[in-house]
Amino acid sequence: MSETGSTTSETTGAGATTDGAELSRRPGRERGREDGKFGRYGGQYVPEALMPAIEELTDAYRRYVLENEDGFMDEFRERLADFGGRPIPLQRADRLSERYDREVFLKREDLLHGGAHKLNNALGQVLLAKYMGKERIIAETGAGQHGTATAMAAAHLDMPCEIYMGERDINRQRPNVFRMKLNGAEVNSVTAGRGTLKEAISETMRDWATTVENTHYVIGSVVGPHPFPVMVRDFQAVISEEARAQSIEKTGSLPTDVVACAGGGSNTMGAFAAFVDDEDVALHAIEAGGSTLEVDEEAGVAPNSASLFTGEEGVLHGARTKLLQDSDGQIMESHSISSGLDYAGVGPELAYLVDEGRVNPVAVDDDAALEGFHRLSHTEGIIPALETAHAFGFLEEHHEELGERVVVNVSGRGDKDLDAAIEETDKRDIDEAPDMSMFTGGI
C-alpha cells in the first residue's frame, strides 16, 4: 500500500477585474494540486500495482489540464459548449423568491446535455484519456447520471466504455441504464454488499488494477486518490465560474449564499470552487439525512448518507476523508432516497473545508427532500433530481438563516426519479404532491 500525500471577464464586488483563468489560480483552487492533500485528508492510498497509472495520470493532469499542453483545455471548453450546451443559465426563481422573501437563483445544470452536471467531468476525463493514448474507458455510477454522461462522452469521442453499477441502483434507475446501453456502453451489475455506489467504485477499481496499460477510469466525483479529487473539481468548476460571473452581471454583486446537495461532492465542489476565496459568500453542503441520523451498529447500517455531518476520519477508495463507520472502523452501509447521494464517504476537500469552517454541512431527511421535489416542480415548473431536491428541502427549512441573494445548484433533472418519486410519495402524506391514486394502483 502506497500513500503520498471559457475565459469570462467580470467585475468583482470590490471593483477589480477577474477572468476565468485567474479564478483557476486563486489560493482555494491551488489547494491540493501538488500533493493531493487537504489538511490531513486526501492522499494516495492505493495498491502498488496502481501507482504507475496514478503517476501517469498525475503527470497528464498537470500538463494538459493545468498547463493546457497541446491546447487540451481549449478543445475541452469548445466541446463543452458545442456538445454540452454551455454556458448554462442562472435563472431567477420568481415564486421561490417571493415565498422566501429573498432573491433565489437557480444554476440550471439540469439543462446540460444529459440532464445533469456530470458531463462536465466525464467529457473532460474521456478527452484526457484520448490525449493520453488510452483505448478503453471504465466508470462507476450510482444514480446513473455519471454513467450516462460517461457513455455519451465515450460515444462522442469514439471510445469503448464499460460501466459498473450496483444491482440495487440498476433496479432503481432503469431509464439511465437503458440510456447507457443506447450510447453503446456495456453495463456490469455489481451484486456485492448492498449493490450501491460504494460497491460499484470498488469493482471498477479492481478492473482498473488489471487493465491500467490501456484503460482510463473516469471517477465520477471528487473522491479517490490524487489527482482525482482536484481534477474532477477543476472540470466541474465551470459551474461556479459561470455562476459567479452571471451573479455579478444580474445583480451587480456576488451571492450571499451558495447551496448544493452533497454525496461524493462533484456538483458541490463545482458549485463552490470559484467562491471558496470569497469569504462573504456562505457555502452550504446539503447531505442526505435519510430516515434518521442514528446508526445501527449491530446491523452495520447508517440510515443516512451524512458523512460530513456525522462521519469520522478514515480511508476509503484511495483517500483519507470523513466516512460513515462503526466503532471498530468498519464502513457502514449508507442510505438515501436518492441513489446519487447513497455513499458512505465524501470528497477529501469537502471534509477539509467543513473542518475549517468554510463549508456548512446540513443533513436533510428523505421526507423534506421529497417535499422539495414536489415544491420546485409545481412552483417553478422544474422537476429536479431527488439528489437536487435535498437542496430545496434545506431552502424551505433554513431560508430565514440565509442572506438576500441565494444561488442553488440544480445539479440534475428528475426524469430518472419519476418511478421512485411515485412509489415514495404514495407512502407519505405530502401537502404539495398531486393526487397519487391514478399512479399507484399497482404499488
ChimeraX attribute file (.defattr): number of C-alpha atoms within 10 A of each C-alpha:
attribute: neighborCount
match mode: 1-to-1
recipient: residues
	/A:1	11
	/A:2	14
	/A:3	17
	/A:4	13
	/A:5	19
	/A:6	18
	/A:7	15
	/A:8	14
	/A:9	13
	/A:10	17
	/A:11	17
	/A:12	18
	/A:13	12
	/A:14	8
	/A:15	9
	/A:16	8
	/A:17	11
	/A:18	15
	/A:19	16
	/A:20	19
	/A:21	13
	/A:22	12
	/A:23	21
	/A:24	18
	/A:25	13
	/A:26	14
	/A:27	10
	/A:28	16
	/A:29	19
	/A:30	12
	/A:31	16
	/A:32	22
	/A:33	19
	/A:34	13
	/A:35	15
	/A:36	24
	/A:37	25
	/A:38	20
	/A:39	15
	/A:40	14
	/A:41	22
	/A:42	32
	/A:43	26
	/A:44	26
	/A:45	22
	/A:46	22
	/A:47	12
	/A:48	13
	/A:49	14
	/A:50	20
	/A:51	18
	/A:52	12
	/A:53	20
	/A:54	19
	/A:55	13
	/A:56	11
	/A:57	20
	/A:58	19
	/A:59	13
	/A:60	19
	/A:61	22
	/A:62	16
	/A:63	14
	/A:64	17
	/A:65	21
	/A:66	16
	/A:67	13
	/A:68	15
	/A:69	15
	/A:70	11
	/A:71	11
	/A:72	19
	/A:73	20
	/A:74	15
	/A:75	14
	/A:76	21
	/A:77	20
	/A:78	15
	/A:79	17
	/A:80	22
	/A:81	16
	/A:82	12
	/A:83	16
	/A:84	21
	/A:85	13
	/A:86	21
	/A:87	18
	/A:88	19
	/A:89	16
	/A:90	23
	/A:91	16
	/A:92	17
	/A:93	18
	/A:94	14
	/A:95	14
	/A:96	20
	/A:97	16
	/A:98	11
	/A:99	14
	/A:100	16
	/A:101	12
	/A:102	17
	/A:103	21
	/A:104	24
	/A:105	24
	/A:106	19
	/A:107	24
	/A:108	24
	/A:109	26
	/A:110	23
	/A:111	20
	/A:112	24
	/A:113	20
	/A:114	21
	/A:115	23
	/A:116	25
	/A:117	29
	/A:118	29
	/A:119	29
	/A:120	32
	/A:121	31
	/A:122	28
	/A:123	27
	/A:124	26
	/A:125	28
	/A:126	29
	/A:127	22
	/A:128	22
	/A:129	22
	/A:130	17
	/A:131	14
	/A:132	16
	/A:133	12
	/A:134	17
	/A:135	15
	/A:136	21
	/A:137	24
	/A:138	26
	/A:139	27
	/A:140	30
	/A:141	31
	/A:142	30
	/A:143	29
	/A:144	30
	/A:145	28
	/A:146	29
	/A:147	32
	/A:148	29
	/A:149	28
	/A:150	36
	/A:151	33
	/A:152	28
	/A:153	25
	/A:154	26
	/A:155	18
	/A:156	15
	/A:157	13
	/A:158	13
	/A:159	20
	/A:160	16
	/A:161	27
	/A:162	23
	/A:163	27
	/A:164	27
	/A:165	30
	/A:166	28
	/A:167	22
	/A:168	18
	/A:169	25
	/A:170	25
	/A:171	11
	/A:172	20
	/A:173	22
	/A:174	16
	/A:175	17
	/A:176	22
	/A:177	25
	/A:178	16
	/A:179	19
	/A:180	26
	/A:181	16
	/A:182	14
	/A:183	18
	/A:184	17
	/A:185	25
	/A:186	17
	/A:187	22
	/A:188	17
	/A:189	18
	/A:190	23
	/A:191	15
	/A:192	14
	/A:193	13
	/A:194	16
	/A:195	19
	/A:196	28
	/A:197	29
	/A:198	25
	/A:199	23
	/A:200	26
	/A:201	23
	/A:202	17
	/A:203	21
	/A:204	23
	/A:205	23
	/A:206	11
	/A:207	16
	/A:208	21
	/A:209	18
	/A:210	12
	/A:211	15
	/A:212	18
	/A:213	14
	/A:214	15
	/A:215	21
	/A:216	25
	/A:217	25
	/A:218	25
	/A:219	25
	/A:220	28
	/A:221	28
	/A:222	30
	/A:223	29
	/A:224	28
	/A:225	25
	/A:226	29
	/A:227	27
	/A:228	28
	/A:229	30
	/A:230	28
	/A:231	25
	/A:232	27
	/A:233	27
	/A:234	25
	/A:235	23
	/A:236	28
	/A:237	28
	/A:238	27
	/A:239	29
	/A:240	25
	/A:241	24
	/A:242	22
	/A:243	30
	/A:244	24
	/A:245	23
	/A:246	21
	/A:247	19
	/A:248	16
	/A:249	14
	/A:250	12
	/A:251	11
	/A:252	13
	/A:253	18
	/A:254	26
	/A:255	24
	/A:256	18
	/A:257	19
	/A:258	29
	/A:259	25
	/A:260	31
	/A:261	32
	/A:262	32
	/A:263	30
	/A:264	28
	/A:265	29
	/A:266	31
	/A:267	33
	/A:268	30
	/A:269	30
	/A:270	27
	/A:271	33
	/A:272	32
	/A:273	24
	/A:274	26
	/A:275	26
	/A:276	21
	/A:277	15
	/A:278	17
	/A:279	10
	/A:280	12
	/A:281	19
	/A:282	20
	/A:283	27
	/A:284	24
	/A:285	28
	/A:286	30
	/A:287	31
	/A:288	34
	/A:289	29
	/A:290	26
	/A:291	17
	/A:292	17
	/A:293	18
	/A:294	13
	/A:295	19
	/A:296	13
	/A:297	14
	/A:298	7
	/A:299	9
	/A:300	15
	/A:301	18
	/A:302	27
	/A:303	22
	/A:304	31
	/A:305	36
	/A:306	35
	/A:307	30
	/A:308	31
	/A:309	22
	/A:310	18
	/A:311	19
	/A:312	18
	/A:313	19
	/A:314	17
	/A:315	21
	/A:316	21
	/A:317	17
	/A:318	21
	/A:319	28
	/A:320	28
	/A:321	29
	/A:322	26
	/A:323	28
	/A:324	28
	/A:325	25
	/A:326	18
	/A:327	8
	/A:328	7
	/A:329	13
	/A:330	13
	/A:331	20
	/A:332	23
	/A:333	23
	/A:334	27
	/A:335	25
	/A:336	24
	/A:337	25
	/A:338	27
	/A:339	25
	/A:340	24
	/A:341	31
	/A:342	28
	/A:343	27
	/A:344	26
	/A:345	34
	/A:346	31
	/A:347	31
	/A:348	32
	/A:349	26
	/A:350	30
	/A:351	29
	/A:352	21
	/A:353	17
	/A:354	18
	/A:355	13
	/A:356	11
	/A:357	10
	/A:358	17
	/A:359	20
	/A:360	18
	/A:361	23
	/A:362	21
	/A:363	26
	/A:364	26
	/A:365	24
	/A:366	24
	/A:367	20
	/A:368	20
	/A:369	26
	/A:370	25
	/A:371	23
	/A:372	24
	/A:373	27
	/A:374	24
	/A:375	23
	/A:376	20
	/A:377	17
	/A:378	13
	/A:379	15
	/A:380	13
	/A:381	10
	/A:382	17
	/A:383	24
	/A:384	28
	/A:385	27
	/A:386	33
	/A:387	32
	/A:388	31
	/A:389	33
	/A:390	35
	/A:391	30
	/A:392	32
	/A:393	25
	/A:394	24
	/A:395	21
	/A:396	18
	/A:397	11
	/A:398	12
	/A:399	17
	/A:400	12
	/A:401	8
	/A:402	16
	/A:403	15
	/A:404	16
	/A:405	19
	/A:406	25
	/A:407	27
	/A:408	25
	/A:409	29
	/A:410	30
	/A:411	32
	/A:412	26
	/A:413	25
	/A:414	22
	/A:415	16
	/A:416	22
	/A:417	23
	/A:418	16
	/A:419	16
	/A:420	15
	/A:421	19
	/A:422	16
	/A:423	14
	/A:424	14
	/A:425	20
	/A:426	17
	/A:427	8
	/A:428	12
	/A:429	10
	/A:430	15
	/A:431	10
	/A:432	16
	/A:433	18
	/A:434	11
	/A:435	12
	/A:436	12
	/A:437	9
	/A:438	7
	/A:439	12
	/A:440	12
	/A:441	7
	/A:442	6
	/A:443	7
